[in-house]
Amino acid sequence: MKVLLVGGSGQLGSEIRLRWTSDEVVAPAHDEFEFDDAVALERALDRFAPELLVNCAAFHNVDLCETQTDRAFAVNALAVDRAAAQCEARGVAFLTISTDYVFDGNAVLPYTEEDCPRPISAYGASKLAGEQLVLRRDMKAFVVRTCGVYGIHASKSKGTFIDRIIAQARAGETPRVVNDVIASPTYAGHLAMALRAIVASDAYGLYHACNAGAVSWYDFACAAVELAGVTQPVEAISAAQWKAPARRPAFSALASARLRALGCTLPSWREGIAAYLRDK
Ligand SMILES: NC(=O)c1ccc[n+]([C@@H]2O[C@H](COP(=O)([O-])OP(=O)(O)OC[C@H]3O[C@@H](n4cnc5c(N)ncnc54)[C@H](OP(=O)(O)O)[C@@H]3O)[C@@H](O)[C@H]2O)c1
């Protein structure tokens, strides 16, 4: 399959480039291509004539989205809508990635695709708008929500949450991690393979795709330290102690129910950490 990939240098995009080996994946770099530039996208679609456009680009700094709301909606909603329209007009399939942050976090069981979203941040609202602008169209479109993505191609300067926790533990420091926020952290390598299965299904619509299970960031950090072979305690703190400008859902684990119905299950969150440490 001929695939045009936007955001191909990021955590998820890099894994798609690596793992979709039977496809021809073309991924223009960010500095030569702005996703919110409709003319540039039109040119890229003309030039590569893909069968599928995959969008992994987003403005996903959750705190900055609170103050740069225009930019959040421009990239995460309006640009996604324009890209979907361009694909629809050409008969090209479209896959775009969304987030667990479309939910308010009041659930006690992992959210399925049937649950009603209610974002509590500008980021979540902008991503939900992007989802709805795609799903209202009668076209070949996949919208895939995921959660807590980490991958070996994270920005070198920041690294991943796992890298930071392990580095602190190795340095003899005690990492402090929130124990009252529950999610389904997901390894980008596993997610990339799940996306390929979704695309192969031709069953369009909304999906959740996450490493299986629900875990607090504290338990996740403890497992990462343990799997890295470091013996250093992790300190549990509350979300209230970890002050952040944007509100985040306290519970945003996702059940990949539609994916399971396709016969595809992602490994557990713990296996996600192990695979990440192996692949690094
Ligand atoms: N990371 C998470 O925890 C998480 C959780 C749930 C959902 N998601 C969603 O998953 C998707 C992929 O996330 P990720 O973690 O792989 O992100 P990432 O590592 O930050 O990668 C994003 C990629 O998109 C590029 N990009 C950003 N804005 C662009 C624009 N306007 N035009 C063209 N390219 C642009 C980036 O290039 P530069 O690096 O050069 O800017 C980078 O290559 C996003 O839709 C995100 O909202 C992420």
The ligand as an ORCA input file, in Angstrom:
! r2SCAN-3c Opt
* xyz 0 1
  N       2.334     11.152     23.325
  C       1.251     10.767     23.999
  O       1.295     10.467     25.194
  C      -0.086     10.652     23.288
  C      -1.198     10.171     23.981
  C      -2.429     10.060     23.315
  C      -2.521     10.432     21.987
  N      -1.413     10.917     21.334
  C      -1.535     11.302     19.933
  O      -0.701     10.443     19.178
  C      -0.230     11.139     18.017
  C       1.272     10.923     17.875
  O       1.908     11.338     19.061
  P       3.485     11.174     19.265
  O       3.683     10.910     20.709
  O       4.066     10.271     18.245
  O       3.938     12.673     18.969
  P       5.408     13.234     18.661
  O       6.448     12.254     19.049
  O       5.460     14.614     19.214
  O       5.403     13.329     17.076
  C       4.621     14.263     16.387
  C       5.181     14.406     14.990
  O       4.394     15.338     14.274
  C       5.224     16.397     13.773
  N       4.408     17.591     13.747
  C       3.894     18.277     14.801
  N       3.161     19.316     14.362
  C       3.210     19.279     12.996
  C       2.635     20.061     11.976
  N       1.876     21.146     12.255
  N       2.893     19.735     10.680
  C       3.673     18.655     10.371
  N       4.242     17.869     11.292
  C       4.000     18.172     12.602
  C       6.385     16.444     14.738
  O       7.505     17.078     14.161
  P       8.478     17.966     15.135
  O       8.931     17.044     16.213
  O       9.526     18.431     14.193
  O       7.584     19.067     15.651
  C       6.619     14.943     14.970
  O       7.271     14.360     13.854
  C      -0.707     12.574     18.180
  O      -1.903     12.724     17.449
  C      -1.042     12.705     19.654
  O      -2.053     13.666     19.904
  C      -0.201     11.016     21.950
*
